[in-house]
Amino acid sequence: MKLPEGHQRVIPYLILQNAVAFFDFTKAVFDAEERYRGYQEDQRTLRHGEIRIGDATIMFGQSSENWGTENAGLYIYVEDADATFQKALDAGATVVMPVADQSYGRSGGVKDPFGNTWWITAV
């Protein structure tokens, strides 16, 4: 099987309210690379977007009457859990679990402004 360039075998697909702003959040907090942005005919509603964080792709689109919001819980490894956690808060996320030392690394959880939970962990 040959996968499209930049895609892994399983890709999270989120359907979000204010999907366009999700680009900005992931860029500010996780240094995400914008890979694709496709709009519906109105040129305002995001039909499909793709970002890349490290070696992982996340796909997403705008919720609507036909497509209800589908949020996710995402686990992400970072170099500095405390710094990334603070970036998330600065970008509008709220605390789910404060950063603390755990048996598996330094970890904490935030809920982003779009309803997704990010488990931020440094090992």
DODO-902781 format. One record per residue (C-alpha): residue in three letters; chain; x, y, z. Coordinates in Angstrom, 1 decimal. Layout:
BEGIN
<code:ALA&unit:A&east:X&north:Y&up:Z>
...
This chain:
BEGIN
<code:MET&unit:A&east:0.0&north:0.0&up:0.0>
<code:LYS&unit:A&east:1.4&north:3.4&up:-0.9>
<code:LEU&unit:A&east:0.0&north:6.2&up:1.3>
<code:PRO&unit:A&east:-0.2&north:9.8&up:0.1>
<code:GLU&unit:A&east:2.9&north:11.8&up:1.0>
<code:GLY&unit:A&east:2.8&north:13.2&up:4.5>
<code:HIS&unit:A&east:0.0&north:10.8&up:5.7>
<code:GLN&unit:A&east:0.2&north:8.1&up:8.3>
<code:ARG&unit:A&east:-2.0&north:5.0&up:8.2>
<code:VAL&unit:A&east:-4.6&north:6.3&up:10.7>
<code:ILE&unit:A&east:-5.4&north:10.1&up:10.6>
<code:PRO&unit:A&east:-7.7&north:11.8&up:13.1>
<code:TYR&unit:A&east:-10.5&north:13.7&up:11.4>
<code:LEU&unit:A&east:-12.2&north:16.4&up:13.4>
<code:ILE&unit:A&east:-15.4&north:18.3&up:12.6>
<code:LEU&unit:A&east:-15.2&north:21.6&up:14.4>
<code:GLN&unit:A&east:-17.0&north:24.9&up:15.1>
<code:ASN&unit:A&east:-14.8&north:27.7&up:13.8>
<code:ALA&unit:A&east:-12.5&north:25.3&up:12.0>
<code:VAL&unit:A&east:-10.5&north:28.1&up:10.3>
<code:ALA&unit:A&east:-9.3&north:29.3&up:13.7>
<code:PHE&unit:A&east:-8.1&north:25.8&up:14.5>
<code:PHE&unit:A&east:-5.2&north:26.5&up:12.0>
<code:ASP&unit:A&east:-4.1&north:29.5&up:14.1>
<code:PHE&unit:A&east:-4.4&north:27.6&up:17.5>
<code:THR&unit:A&east:-2.3&north:24.6&up:16.3>
<code:LYS&unit:A&east:0.3&north:26.9&up:14.7>
<code:ALA&unit:A&east:0.7&north:29.0&up:17.9>
<code:VAL&unit:A&east:0.8&north:26.1&up:20.3>
<code:PHE&unit:A&east:2.4&north:23.1&up:18.4>
<code:ASP&unit:A&east:4.2&north:24.8&up:15.5>
<code:ALA&unit:A&east:1.8&north:23.0&up:13.1>
<code:GLU&unit:A&east:2.5&north:23.3&up:9.4>
<code:GLU&unit:A&east:-0.6&north:24.1&up:7.3>
<code:ARG&unit:A&east:-0.8&north:21.5&up:4.5>
<code:TYR&unit:A&east:-4.1&north:22.1&up:2.9>
<code:ARG&unit:A&east:-7.1&north:24.5&up:3.1>
<code:GLY&unit:A&east:-10.1&north:23.9&up:0.9>
<code:TYR&unit:A&east:-13.3&north:26.0&up:1.0>
<code:GLN&unit:A&east:-16.8&north:25.4&up:0.0>
<code:GLU&unit:A&east:-18.3&north:27.5&up:-2.8>
<code:ASP&unit:A&east:-18.9&north:30.4&up:-0.5>
<code:GLN&unit:A&east:-15.1&north:30.7&up:-0.1>
<code:ARG&unit:A&east:-15.6&north:31.2&up:3.7>
<code:THR&unit:A&east:-16.6&north:27.8&up:5.0>
<code:LEU&unit:A&east:-13.7&north:25.4&up:5.4>
<code:ARG&unit:A&east:-14.6&north:22.1&up:3.7>
<code:HIS&unit:A&east:-11.4&north:20.4&up:4.5>
<code:GLY&unit:A&east:-8.1&north:21.3&up:6.2>
<code:GLU&unit:A&east:-4.9&north:19.5&up:7.0>
<code:ILE&unit:A&east:-2.1&north:20.3&up:9.4>
<code:ARG&unit:A&east:1.1&north:18.5&up:10.2>
<code:ILE&unit:A&east:2.6&north:18.3&up:13.6>
<code:GLY&unit:A&east:6.0&north:16.6&up:13.5>
<code:ASP&unit:A&east:5.3&north:13.4&up:11.5>
<code:ALA&unit:A&east:1.5&north:13.3&up:12.1>
<code:THR&unit:A&east:-1.3&north:14.7&up:10.0>
<code:ILE&unit:A&east:-4.6&north:15.9&up:11.4>
<code:MET&unit:A&east:-7.6&north:16.5&up:9.0>
<code:PHE&unit:A&east:-10.6&north:18.6&up:9.9>
<code:GLY&unit:A&east:-13.5&north:20.6&up:8.5>
<code:GLN&unit:A&east:-16.3&north:22.9&up:9.6>
<code:SER&unit:A&east:-19.4&north:21.6&up:11.4>
<code:SER&unit:A&east:-22.8&north:22.3&up:9.8>
<code:GLU&unit:A&east:-26.4&north:21.1&up:9.8>
<code:ASN&unit:A&east:-25.3&north:18.0&up:7.9>
<code:TRP&unit:A&east:-22.1&north:17.4&up:9.9>
<code:GLY&unit:A&east:-22.3&north:17.7&up:13.6>
<code:THR&unit:A&east:-19.2&north:18.6&up:15.7>
<code:GLU&unit:A&east:-16.9&north:15.6&up:16.3>
<code:ASN&unit:A&east:-14.2&north:16.5&up:18.8>
<code:ALA&unit:A&east:-11.2&north:14.4&up:19.8>
<code:GLY&unit:A&east:-8.8&north:13.6&up:22.6>
<code:LEU&unit:A&east:-5.3&north:13.9&up:21.3>
<code:TYR&unit:A&east:-2.1&north:12.8&up:22.9>
<code:ILE&unit:A&east:1.0&north:14.7&up:21.9>
<code:TYR&unit:A&east:4.7&north:14.4&up:22.8>
<code:VAL&unit:A&east:6.6&north:17.7&up:23.1>
<code:GLU&unit:A&east:10.1&north:18.8&up:24.1>
<code:ASP&unit:A&east:8.8&north:20.9&up:27.1>
<code:ALA&unit:A&east:5.4&north:20.1&up:28.6>
<code:ASP&unit:A&east:5.3&north:23.2&up:30.8>
<code:ALA&unit:A&east:6.1&north:25.6&up:28.0>
<code:THR&unit:A&east:3.7&north:24.0&up:25.5>
<code:PHE&unit:A&east:1.0&north:23.8&up:28.2>
<code:GLN&unit:A&east:1.4&north:27.6&up:28.8>
<code:LYS&unit:A&east:1.2&north:28.3&up:25.0>
<code:ALA&unit:A&east:-2.1&north:26.4&up:24.9>
<code:LEU&unit:A&east:-3.5&north:28.5&up:27.8>
<code:ASP&unit:A&east:-2.3&north:31.7&up:26.1>
<code:ALA&unit:A&east:-4.0&north:30.6&up:22.9>
<code:GLY&unit:A&east:-7.4&north:30.2&up:24.7>
<code:ALA&unit:A&east:-7.3&north:26.6&up:26.1>
<code:THR&unit:A&east:-8.5&north:25.7&up:29.6>
<code:VAL&unit:A&east:-6.9&north:23.4&up:32.1>
<code:VAL&unit:A&east:-8.2&north:19.8&up:32.2>
<code:MET&unit:A&east:-5.3&north:18.5&up:34.4>
<code:PRO&unit:A&east:-2.3&north:20.7&up:35.5>
<code:VAL&unit:A&east:1.2&north:19.6&up:34.3>
<code:ALA&unit:A&east:2.8&north:17.3&up:36.8>
<code:ASP&unit:A&east:5.4&north:14.6&up:36.9>
<code:GLN&unit:A&east:3.9&north:11.2&up:36.1>
<code:SER&unit:A&east:5.4&north:7.7&up:35.8>
<code:TYR&unit:A&east:5.3&north:8.1&up:32.0>
<code:GLY&unit:A&east:6.7&north:11.7&up:31.9>
<code:ARG&unit:A&east:5.8&north:15.3&up:32.6>
<code:SER&unit:A&east:2.2&north:15.6&up:31.5>
<code:GLY&unit:A&east:-0.9&north:17.8&up:31.6>
<code:GLY&unit:A&east:-4.2&north:18.2&up:29.8>
<code:VAL&unit:A&east:-5.9&north:21.2&up:28.2>
<code:LYS&unit:A&east:-9.2&north:21.6&up:26.3>
<code:ASP&unit:A&east:-8.8&north:23.8&up:23.2>
<code:PRO&unit:A&east:-11.4&north:26.5&up:22.2>
<code:PHE&unit:A&east:-12.8&north:23.9&up:19.7>
<code:GLY&unit:A&east:-13.7&north:21.2&up:22.3>
<code:ASN&unit:A&east:-10.7&north:18.9&up:21.8>
<code:THR&unit:A&east:-8.6&north:17.7&up:24.7>
<code:TRP&unit:A&east:-4.8&north:17.7&up:24.2>
<code:TRP&unit:A&east:-2.7&north:15.5&up:26.6>
<code:ILE&unit:A&east:0.7&north:17.2&up:26.4>
<code:THR&unit:A&east:3.6&north:15.1&up:27.5>
<code:ALA&unit:A&east:7.3&north:15.4&up:27.6>
<code:VAL&unit:A&east:9.4&north:12.2&up:28.2>
